[in-house]
Amino acid sequence: MDRPSISSRDSLEQSSALAAKERGKPFSLNPSDPLLAALHRIDNRSDLWAALQSVNAQDDSVSYRLMASIEEAHHSSAIEGAVTTRRQSRELIRTGRQPRNRSERMVLNNFQTLEQLEQWSRLPLTSELLCTIQRSITADTLDDEQDVGRLRTDDDVHVIDGTTGNVNYTPPPARELARRMERLCQFANEESTDEAFLHPITRAILLHHQLAYDHPFGDGNGRTARALFLWSILRSGYHWFRSLSISRGVHRAREQYYRSFVHVQTDAGDVTYFVRQQLRCIEQEIQALARFLARRAQLERWLETKQAVTTSLNARQIALVEYALDHLDAEFTSLEHSQFHRVTKVTAWTDLKRMVREKLLRGKKVGRELHYLATPKLRDLAAHRPQELRRARTPRGD
């Protein structure tokens, strides 16, 4: 793999599209060996991408993508203060019910925005599209609804360290935002050349940082910045990133995340700290996805070994079994299964009836609706699972 032609700490100054810091000084990036090595490792997980491609051939990739989207929606909201469990987030999206509070609205907004990003990634970035993304993420979640879908108009804003409560820095004044957004969009839409190559993942991370730094909205900047990262990644053809939850890694390492942002401010605008921290989060999520796919395969083999099923289950059914083993009190309906996995009601009904025939679920009438619950056979399987399956935490766990 050839190294990018960017080779010095000041090289980003040559990119007129990259928005500048105070006093016109651009951010800088040092593409060190560890940074380039991380990009190389991400680009060369051929075993993992092959596994996802085989899933795609079975038309089951939607299930994996949706599970990752729930994780992303939950954790991106949690970073910004949403108080909800992963199980509650999953139940909210699985059932399609209305949110009960602001935290649940944040999760649902994030999820719906993720579903739209695939389409939006086909469009060039503009200030209008940025406002659309922010509006989608923040609707009915802000104290001041005037902050929804528009650039801020005042300078009464500070970026606070979520861990210490200290003020990290004061964003650029509102009068500069139109020009800054124009330059940010130009940078986002740039095509790399052999003479001036910037790795697409690096570009996406820089966009994340730049929007968070400019803080162009009265609220929702963090959620919008993470959505912008994914917009850029998808635009560059990294569609398998839909099977990752980058915000989960950020949420788990919030202190390092905030610290990397502060380092940029205290070291003359060197964004290398931030880029490397984000690459670590990406690699951790890639490893988590690999473990998740391996656990899924192990669960399927175990069910066959126990003669719990007569033939192999599809990914939707495996996902349902896996969740039910950890939540034996859960109830499922064909409508929820259909909505969650984006399949027809007939396909959902077929999935669940197969589970009934395998004696993993049983039907129960609740009013005019048929609910599906765990059977004694499933409860027995849950009690005798191998320890590694019992303790596994998946993109649908609590």
N, C-alpha and C positions, 0 to 999 in steps of 0.2 A: 504494500500500500504506500503510494507516494505521500510524502508529507505536504500539508498545505503550505503555500508560498508565504503565508504570514509567518514571519520569523523573528520579530522583535517586539519588545514591550510597547513600543510606540506605533506599531504598524496600523492599528485601527484609526489613527489620525488620517490615514490616506483615504478612508471611506467617508466621503462628504455626506453620505446618507445617514451615518450613525449620529444620533442626536448628541449634542455636546453637554458637558457639565457646566458649572458656573464659569463665567468669564470666557466662554467659548472653548474651553479645553476639553477635547474628546476623552472618552474612556479609553483605556488601553488593555491589551490582552497579551499575555506571554504564553504562547503555545508550547509549553514545556513537554518533555518526554512523557511524564505521567499522564498529562492531559491527552496527548496523542495516543498513548497506549490504551487509555480508557475508551476513546472513540473507536479504536481498532477492535477492541474486544466486543463492543456493542455491535459493530458492523459484521462480526464474524461468528455470531451465535447460529451457525447454519443448522445445527441439530434442533434448536428450539424453533427456528422459523420453518424448518421442514415439518416438524410436528404440527405447527399451526396450519400449514398448508394442507396437510392430510386431513385435519379437522375441517378445513374449509371445503375440501372435496366432498365431505359427507354432509355439507350444509349445516353443520353444528357450530360453526365459528361464531354465529350470532349469540349463542348462549354464553360463550366465554367472554365476548365483548361486552355483553350486558352486565355480567357479573363484575367485570373490571370497572364499568361505568358507575355501578352502584358504589363500589369502593371509592372511586375518585370523587363522586358527588358527596359522599359522607365525609371523607377526610378533608376535602377542600373547604367544606362548610365548617367542620370542626376547628380548623386552623383559625377561622374568623369568629369563633365563639359559639357556634351552634351546639346545643346540648341535646344529643340524641344518641342512642346506641346503634351499632351496626345492624342489629336485628330489627330495630324499629325502622331504620332507613330502608332495609330490604322489604319489610312488610308494607311500608308506605308505597313503594314502587310496584311490588308484586300485586297488591290488591287494587291499585289505581284509585284509592280513596283520596278525599281532599285533605290537605295538611291541617293539623290541629293547632299549630302554633308557628311562630316565626322560624324556629330552628328547622322544623319539618319543611316549611316553605323554602328555606335556603337549600336544603338537600334536593327537593324536587326541581327547583329552578336550575341547580347545577346539572342534574341529570338530563333535563330537557335541553339545556344548552349543549351538552356533550353530544346529544343525538342530532343536533343541528350543525355541529362543526364540520361534519363530513361534507355537507352541502356548501357551507360557507367557505371551506378551504379551496373551492374551485373559483372563488372570486378574489380579485386583488384587494389588498387591505386598504381601506380608506378610513377617514375619521368617522364617517357615517356608519361603516360596518363596526368599528370599535364601539361606538355608542349603542349599536344594536345588540352586540354581545353583552355589554354591561347592563343594558336594559333587561335582557333575557335572564341574566344571573341575579339581578337585584330587585326585580319587581315584587312589591309588597313585603320587602324585608328591611327597608331603610326608615330611619326616624323622620327624615325629610324626603318626601316623595319627589320634590323638585330636583333631587340629586340623581334621579333615575334617567338614564339615556341622554345625558348632556355633560359637556365638559364643565368643570367647576368654574365659578366666576369670582371667587374670593380667595384670599391667601390665609384664611384662618384654618390651617391644616398643618399637622405635624405627623411624622412617622414615628410611632412608638414601638419600642422593643417589647414584644409580647411576653418576654420572660421577666425582664427587670422593671418594665414600666417607664424606663428612661426614654427621652426624646433622642432618636437616632440622628435625625436631621430635619430640616425644613425644606419641603419640595420647592421647585422653581415657581416663580409667581404666575398667576393665572394669565397675565397678558402675554406670556411666552408660549402658552399651550398650543395655540393654533399652529405656530411655526414648528414646534417640537413634534406634534402629531404628524405634520406633513413629512418631516424628516424621518420619523420612525416608520411611517408607511412606505416611504421610498426604500428604506433599508430592508423592510420586510419583503418587498416585492422584487428586490434585486436578484439577478441570476449570477451565480459564481462563474468565473472563467478560469482557464488554466493560468492566466497571469495574475489573477486575484481570486484565489480559492478560499472560501470559508465553509467549513463543514456544516451541513444543514442542521445538525443537532446543536452545534455551537451557536449558529444564528438564532435558533429557536430560544436557547437559554438567554442570549443577549437581549432578545425582544422581551422576554419575561422580566429581566432585570430592569431594562430601560423603562418599561411601562410602570413598574413598581416605583422606580426612582422619580419619574415625572409626576406620578400621582395625579393624573389628569381629571379624576372624578372625585366628587365629594365623598363617596364611599364605594366599596366594592372593588377597589383597585387590585387587591391580592387575588381574589377570585377571577377577575378579568385577566390579570397577568398570566395566571396558570392556564386559562382557556386559550389565551393568545399563543402560549407555548405549543399547545396541542394543535391549534390552527396551523402554525408554521410547520410542525412536524408532518402533519397530514398532507400539507401542500407540497412537501418535499418527497412524498411517496412512502413515508414510513407508516403505512397503514396498520402494521402489527402493533404499533404503540397504543392502539385502542384496547389491546389486551393487557395493558399495564395501568397501574394507578400511581402516578408520580407523586400526587399529593399525599398518599399514604406514607411514602418515604420522608417527605418534608415534615409531615405531622409528627412522625416518630423522632425526628431530629430537629425539632423547632429551634432549640438553642443554637445548634450549629448553623442553621439556616439564617437566623437573625445575625449571628456573629459574622457570617460570611458577607452579609450585606454591609455591616458596619466596617469590616476590613476594607471594602471598596472605598468607603468615604475617607478612611484614615490613611490610606496608602495611595494618594494622588490619583484616585480613580482607576486603579488596577482591578478589572473585573475577573481576573484569573481565579481569585478565591471563590467567587460565586459560581463560576462555570464548573470548577472542580467539585464543589459541594453538590451541585445538581447532577453531575455525572455519577457521583457516588450513589445518589438516590436512585438514578435510573438503573445502575448495575444491580443494586439491591433488589429492585422490583423485577428485573429480568431473572435473577436467581430465585425469587419467590414464585414467579410464574413457572419456572422449570420444575421446582418442587411440587407445585400444585398439579401440573400435568402428570408428573410421576406418581403422585398420590392417587389421582384419578385412575390411572392405569392399574395401580396396585389394588385399588378398591374393586375394580371390575374383575381382575384376576381372582381376588379373594371370593367374590360372590360366586364366580363360576366353580372355584375349588370347593366351596361349601354346598355346591349344587342348589344355591338359592334362586338361580334363574335358569331357564331351559335354554335360552339363547342370549346373545349379547344385547345389552341395552344401548340405546342411543345416548348422546351427551346430555340431552334434556332430562332423560329418565335417571341417568347416573347422578346428575346434579340434584334431582329431587330426592333420591335415596340418600345421598350424602347429607343433605340438609335435614331430612327426616330422622336420620340416625342420631343427630345431635339435638334435635328438637322433637321429641316423641309426642308432644302435645299439639304439634302444628296440624292445621287443617288446610286442605287444598281444594280448589275448584277448577273446573275446566276453563272458565273464563279467566281466572287469574293466571293459570298456566299458559293460556293463549296470549294474553297481554304481555306477560313477563318475557316469553321467549320469541315474541313476534311471529307466531305461527297461527294458522287458521283454527277455528274452534273445533273443526273435525279432527285436525292433527292433534290438538291438545286432548280431545276426548279419547282418541286412539292411544295416545301415550298412557293416559291414566287407566284405561280399561286393561291395557297390557299389564300394568302394575297390579291390578286386581287379580288377573288370571295367575300371576306369579305369587299371589298371596302376600304381597308386600304392603298393599293398601286395601282398605275396605270402604265401601260406600255407606253414607248415612244421610238420610233426608233431613234437611234443615229448612223448614218451610217448604217452598217449591223448588229449592235448590239442592243438588247433590254435593255433599262434602266428602272428601277422601281423607281417611285417618290411618295411622299406623296400626298394623295387625300384630297379634301375638308373635308371629314369625319375625316381623321386623324388630320387635322389642327384644326377642331372643338374640337376633343378630347383633343388635346394639350392645347387649350385655357381654357378648363373646368376641367382640372385635379385637384385633391385635392392638397393642398399645399405641403404635405409631398412627393408626387410623383413628383411634379414639381421641387422641390429643391434637390431631391435625386442625389447623385453623385455615380455612379456605376463604376465597373472596365472597362467600355467602355466610360466613360465620359471624358470631357476636363480636 
